[in-house]
């Protein structure tokens, strides 16, 4: 699709909730590639590749991340996800959880 690197994503199994299987540890798209749908497509491909119970943590001060993940999850699932406010590294954070192990 692209001839050059546009960003990266790291997934791990370190989760805040014991019933989650996957967590997005890092998600970065270079500024010149943002707002082109690349990040959304990467996230969708990632979720489709790793089926299971996901959680995505966001700091409430990171407004672009809050908007991005909220839009991606709503489009991907349309419903059936939760958002929980928790303490992350001594800051309040928002964790979105969903299970895509069932066919969507």
C-alpha positions as CSV (number, residue, x, y, z in Angstrom):
1,X,0.0,0.0,0.0
2,X,2.8,2.4,0.9
3,X,6.4,2.6,-0.1
4,X,7.6,4.1,3.1
5,X,7.0,3.6,6.8
6,X,4.0,5.6,8.0
7,X,4.0,4.6,11.7
8,X,3.9,1.6,14.1
9,X,1.7,-0.2,16.5
10,X,2.7,-2.4,19.5
11,X,0.3,-4.9,21.0
12,X,0.9,-6.7,24.2
13,X,-1.0,-8.8,26.7
14,X,-0.4,-6.4,29.7
15,X,-3.9,-5.4,30.6
16,X,-5.6,-3.6,33.4
17,X,-8.6,-6.0,33.5
18,X,-8.0,-9.7,34.1
19,X,-10.5,-10.8,31.4
20,X,-8.8,-8.8,28.6
21,X,-6.4,-10.6,26.2
22,X,-4.9,-7.7,24.2
23,X,-3.9,-4.1,24.8
24,X,-2.6,-1.5,22.4
25,X,0.7,-0.5,24.0
26,X,1.7,2.1,21.5
27,X,0.0,3.4,18.3
28,X,1.8,6.1,16.2
29,X,1.2,7.5,12.7
30,X,3.6,10.1,11.3
31,X,2.0,13.5,11.1
32,X,2.2,13.7,7.3
33,X,0.1,10.5,7.1
34,X,-2.6,11.4,9.6
35,X,-6.2,12.2,8.7
36,X,-6.0,10.0,5.6
37,X,-7.7,6.9,7.2
38,X,-4.4,5.1,7.5
39,X,-4.6,4.8,11.3
40,X,-8.2,3.7,11.2
41,X,-7.3,1.0,8.6
42,X,-4.3,-0.2,10.7
43,X,-6.5,-0.4,13.8
44,X,-9.2,-2.4,12.0
45,X,-6.7,-4.8,10.4
46,X,-5.1,-5.2,13.9
47,X,-8.4,-6.1,15.5
48,X,-9.4,-8.5,12.7
49,X,-6.0,-10.2,13.0
50,X,-6.1,-10.6,16.8
51,X,-9.6,-11.7,17.7
52,X,-10.4,-11.6,21.4
53,X,-11.0,-9.3,24.4
54,X,-9.3,-5.9,23.8
55,X,-8.6,-2.9,26.0
56,X,-7.3,0.5,24.8
57,X,-6.0,2.9,27.4
58,X,-6.1,6.7,26.8
59,X,-5.1,9.6,29.0
60,X,-7.9,12.1,29.2
61,X,-5.5,14.9,28.4
62,X,-4.7,13.3,25.0
63,X,-7.7,14.7,23.1
64,X,-6.6,13.5,19.7
65,X,-6.3,9.9,21.0
66,X,-9.6,10.1,22.7
67,X,-11.3,11.2,19.5
68,X,-9.4,8.8,17.3
69,X,-10.1,5.7,19.4
70,X,-13.7,6.6,20.1
71,X,-14.4,7.0,16.3
72,X,-12.5,3.8,15.4
73,X,-14.2,1.7,18.0
74,X,-17.7,3.1,17.2
75,X,-17.2,2.4,13.5
76,X,-15.7,-1.0,14.0
77,X,-18.3,-2.3,16.5
78,X,-21.2,0.1,16.3
79,X,-22.0,-1.0,19.9
80,X,-21.0,-3.5,22.6
81,X,-18.0,-1.7,24.1
82,X,-17.5,-0.2,27.5
83,X,-15.5,2.8,28.6
84,X,-14.2,2.9,32.2
85,X,-12.4,5.7,34.0
86,X,-9.4,4.4,36.0
87,X,-6.1,5.6,37.5
88,X,-3.2,5.0,35.1
89,X,0.3,6.0,36.3
90,X,-1.2,8.4,38.9
91,X,-3.4,10.0,36.3
92,X,-7.1,9.4,35.5
93,X,-7.4,7.4,32.3
94,X,-10.1,6.0,30.0
95,X,-10.0,2.4,29.0
96,X,-12.2,1.2,26.2
97,X,-13.0,-2.6,26.3
98,X,-14.6,-4.8,23.7
99,X,-14.7,-8.4,22.6
100,X,-14.4,-9.1,18.9
101,X,-14.0,-12.9,19.2
102,X,-17.6,-13.2,18.0
103,X,-18.1,-12.6,14.4
104,X,-18.8,-8.9,13.7
